[in-house]
Amino acid sequence: MKEKIKLAEYAGKINEELRRGILLNTNGDKFNSMSIGWGALGILWNTPVFTVYVRESRYTKSQLDKTGEFTLSIPLGERDPVIDRVCGSLSGRDIDKTAEAKLALEPPNANSVPGIAQYPLTVECRVIYREQQKLGLIPPAMRARFYPEGTPGCSAEQADPHTMYIGEVLDAYVIHPDRPAVKEESMNVFFRKNDINAGIVEFKNTEGAVLIDVRDEDEFASGHIPGAVNIPLSRLREVEDSVDDYDTPIFTYCLSGVRSSRSVPALNMIGYTNVRSIGGIEDYKGPLER
Ligand SMILES: Cc1cc2nc3c(=O)[nH]c(=O)nc-3n(C[C@H](O)[C@H](O)[C@H](O)COP(=O)(O)O)c2cc1C
């Protein structure tokens, strides 16, 4: 079972665990997990992001470059020394860490990279920006410490640069193996599952409001809320063809509420000032139009 969370409330816990290592999971040729100690939760381009730093030599880097997706698994209780040793010192290039550390994989919601039940705080991400660090721009003392190229006894691996991967946060939750999921009130601040039925009432009572279904065309055709226009998330810019006034009240929905919550910062960036995600049609109780 997955319990949606307010990720911002876990920022302190994430920082605390980063010092000991959290897990960066990827799923390219196979599932793999590596410990990371550098990273940050934040906001970029009005979007919740998690940034990680991965050295050139890591197997994880080749997987990240292939798929552009990662999921973070963060301990909330006791740490498992076997998981920490395997994921923090062995390479997926040489071994299957899932079997070696007996990782209990949990299917993802929004990307294709599983979480790990033993380290239950889970953050699913999609890479939206990457850049290799420029060694020449790093303060000399830090460079000498972390990239001691040419120092006797230092392997190439200890000196290779990190690439910064900025991942858009797609979903965040805690895995509870034996507890039912809790409801809406405690859901993530970024992806709070809104009451779509109350949202539709508010849409109807708001003069001049526009209702946008941000699902794909085939999903829209299979049944949508009467009065909605279809502008898929990937083509949101098209909204400017039909909504001239940037202060127009805009209500968005999708299937589960994830895509519609992503549509809010995207529409804000285009310039719309009055946008609300009202959740997912899967919870809608009224009649549908085809
Ligand atoms: C606590 C801890 C933190 C680490 N942090 C990072 C990190 O932020 N970036 C990095 O590239 N490697 C980091 N490492 C090293 C990798 O976890 C390690 O080299 C791992 O074996 C790489 O696995 P892979 O080759 O399967 O990707 C860390 C290791 C530990 C133990």
The ligand as an ORCA input file, in Angstrom:
! r2SCAN-3c Opt
* xyz 0 1
  C      26.814      6.990      1.788
  C      27.223      6.973      0.343
  C      26.931      8.067     -0.455
  C      27.301      8.079     -1.814
  N      26.979      9.167     -2.601
  C      27.256      9.155     -3.918
  C      26.827     10.248     -4.751
  O      26.145     11.203     -4.324
  N      27.171     10.214     -6.071
  C      27.917      9.185     -6.596
  O      28.207      9.201     -7.812
  N      28.312      8.128     -5.826
  C      27.987      8.081     -4.515
  N      28.343      7.009     -3.729
  C      29.072      5.874     -4.314
  C      28.141      4.870     -5.030
  O      27.028      4.561     -4.240
  C      28.900      3.553     -5.317
  O      30.044      3.825     -6.082
  C      28.024      2.507     -5.977
  O      28.678      1.258     -5.834
  C      27.763      2.772     -7.458
  O      26.877      1.793     -7.939
  P      26.571      1.535     -9.482
  O      27.893      1.323    -10.189
  O      25.717      0.293     -9.478
  O      25.861      2.717    -10.017
  C      28.003      6.975     -2.366
  C      28.315      5.861     -1.541
  C      27.929      5.870     -0.214
  C      28.246      4.668      0.639
*
